[in-house]
């Protein structure tokens, strides 16, 4: 039976009908939903705390609307922005893991938003909105993009995030994960156990427990469309030295990638045990590897770890 989801939340909708965001304080996995949908809910379906949030924000030209969103099958593509936001919340609430639900082309259903300390706004004619909001105090614009900061919607337990801007809503951070100021974790991506993140984890990348990304390192899934990527998995106990980069290649457990090495599918690798070199794609998914620069070789050297 397909697994779906249901959540009661609050959405910000611009005057032209554009969905800016949706916030779901609690989310549930459900297996008895026939049809995916989102509907406005009545006041008697809301708690007093949620009811206090509802209304028109005329300064931002935004209506704050109570909604109930239901997804019939998380394996099916998202149908609208409400659907996408519920999936992002499921990930950040750790109800589902990255790559376990369908997030293909999800960002295509979202629009760029001006994320401010007064709430989301349309970027168009924002200076007019800024003038209105000045009456409430200083206005800060955090970013203009499709996805907001995770911590403005979900704060998972047992994690450390040094800079809120560096983790997007839809990131999955397991307990014990540390994201330092230089680290970055995108949506439908994250960690499956304690991991230290000083580098970049792109969307559609999952990193196993007890791994470390040193400063300047990057794990980048291959881009398939302007906003989509192919899934990429990194095993447990992996170590990525400063400025190491793995692009579009999954790795198994106990892998070590040396400083400054860039691994792409066609990157040549030398194996001294056989005396042969081959493209890095040949070792995709392998365990117990160390890939380093060595003085006698002009290409990265592979050594099997015991």
Protein Blocks (a to p, Z undefined) as FASTA:
>chain_A
ZZdddddddddddfkopafbdcdfbacddfkbfbgcdddddfklpcfklmmmgccdfkno
pacdddddddfblkbccfbfklmmmmmmmmmnomacehkaccehklmmpccddddfkbpc
dfehklmmmmmmmmnopcddfbdcfbdcfklmbccehiacfblklpcehiacdehiacdf
kbccdehiadfbdcddfbdcdehiacdehiacdehiacddddfbfkbccdddddehiacd
ehiacehiacdehiacdehiacdfklccddfknopacdfklmgoiahiacdddfkbcbdc
ddddZZ
